[in-house]
Amino acid sequence: MIPILDERIQQYLEDLEAKRDPIAIEMEKLAEDLDFPIVGPQLGSLLYILTRSMRAKRVLELGSGFGYSALFFAHAVGPSGRVVLTDTDRSNRARAQEFLSRARLEDRIEFRVGDALELLTSLKGAFDIVFNDIDKEEYPFVPDAAAKLLRPDGLLITDNTLWGGRVADPAQLDEATQGVRRYNELLAADTRYTTVLLPLRDGVSVSLLNGPVG
Ligand SMILES: C[S@@+](CC[C@H](N)C(=O)[O-])C[C@H]1O[C@@H](n2cnc3c(N)ncnc32)[C@H](O)[C@@H]1O
């Protein structure tokens, strides 16, 4: 593994993490107890800021788990917004619905159980944001599918794009690492999008679906 940030910098960032609602903290505790991967508070804040700053109202999540990242989106889209959650694991739906109801955000969410890549083809756009956090070997299928659903100047945001630093280690040839590597290369070459890969936590890509300028 190649460390993404010096551990002193990582600690410094964690010490500065924003105050957040008690439900978020409860979900972080559950993730720790279950050893379940969630975006964490730093990326959660970035999702919130991006959503609010573009006044996004329609967000599609690919891989929602029990709804932690969706909590940030649901707060940010406001009362007239909508967040579509997807996950293959049915048991995540009940947990997500419980947490988001307790946060009084149930009216803003819709949870679809199934393969996000299959659901993508049945959904109608346009979405302001597609958030990608599914199994890493499936990442290369996402840019095309997302481009069909996003509005011009919409964002495709993807977690784990540095994948514990393994993407930068040529000896790492497992399917997940290859999937993330391929994904990063596809986006770098894709002229439909303008992409930046931020070394925040496990790496996050923000890709703008280029609309007309002016
Ligand atoms: C990293 S977790 C998501 C965490 C969530 N985004 C958060 O930060 O709170 C990945 C989730 O994606 C789901 N998943 C993986 N591949 C999927 C697919 N093809 N379609 C739908 N869900 C998928 C898994 O069941 C798991 O719950």
The ligand as a Tripos MOL2 file, in Angstrom:
@<TRIPOS>MOLECULE
LIG
   27    29     1     0     0
SMALL
NO_CHARGES

@<TRIPOS>ATOM
      1 C1        -18.7460    1.4710   -0.2050 C.3       1 LIG1
      2 S1        -20.3560    0.9210    0.0770 S.3       1 LIG1
      3 C2        -21.3400    2.3710   -0.1330 C.3       1 LIG1
      4 C3        -21.2140    3.3390    0.9760 C.3       1 LIG1
      5 C4        -22.0750    4.5800    0.8350 C.3       1 LIG1
      6 N1        -21.8790    5.2340   -0.4540 N.3       1 LIG1
      7 C5        -21.7400    5.5440    1.9550 C.2       1 LIG1
      8 O1        -20.6810    6.1750    1.8860 O.co2     1 LIG1
      9 O2        -22.5340    5.6120    2.8790 O.co2     1 LIG1
     10 C6        -20.6900    0.1080   -1.4420 C.3       1 LIG1
     11 C7        -22.1200   -0.4120   -1.5340 C.3       1 LIG1
     12 O3        -22.3540   -0.6520   -2.9070 O.3       1 LIG1
     13 C8        -23.1340   -1.8140   -3.0330 C.3       1 LIG1
     14 N2        -22.8850   -2.2770   -4.4040 N.ar      1 LIG1
     15 C9        -21.7500   -2.7990   -4.9320 C.ar      1 LIG1
     16 N3        -21.8840   -3.0250   -6.2460 N.ar      1 LIG1
     17 C10       -23.1510   -2.6260   -6.5600 C.ar      1 LIG1
     18 C11       -23.9020   -2.5710   -7.7640 C.ar      1 LIG1
     19 N4        -23.4200   -3.0080   -8.9240 N.pl3     1 LIG1
     20 N5        -25.1470   -2.0770   -7.7090 N.ar      1 LIG1
     21 C12       -25.6850   -1.6250   -6.5510 C.ar      1 LIG1
     22 N6        -25.0190   -1.6500   -5.3960 N.ar      1 LIG1
     23 C13       -23.7780   -2.1360   -5.3910 C.ar      1 LIG1
     24 C14       -22.6860   -2.7310   -1.9150 C.3       1 LIG1
     25 O4        -23.7210   -3.6200   -1.5460 O.3       1 LIG1
     26 C15       -22.3580   -1.7170   -0.8040 C.3       1 LIG1
     27 O5        -23.4520   -1.5570    0.0660 O.3       1 LIG1
@<TRIPOS>BOND
     1     1     2 1
     2     2     3 1
     3     2    10 1
     4     3     4 1
     5     4     5 1
     6     5     6 1
     7     5     7 1
     8     7     8 2
     9     7     9 1
    10    10    11 1
    11    11    12 1
    12    11    26 1
    13    12    13 1
    14    13    14 1
    15    13    24 1
    16    14    15 ar
    17    14    23 ar
    18    15    16 ar
    19    16    17 ar
    20    17    18 ar
    21    17    23 ar
    22    18    19 1
    23    18    20 ar
    24    20    21 ar
    25    21    22 ar
    26    22    23 ar
    27    24    25 1
    28    24    26 1
    29    26    27 1
@<TRIPOS>SUBSTRUCTURE
     1 LIG1         1 GROUP 0 **** ****
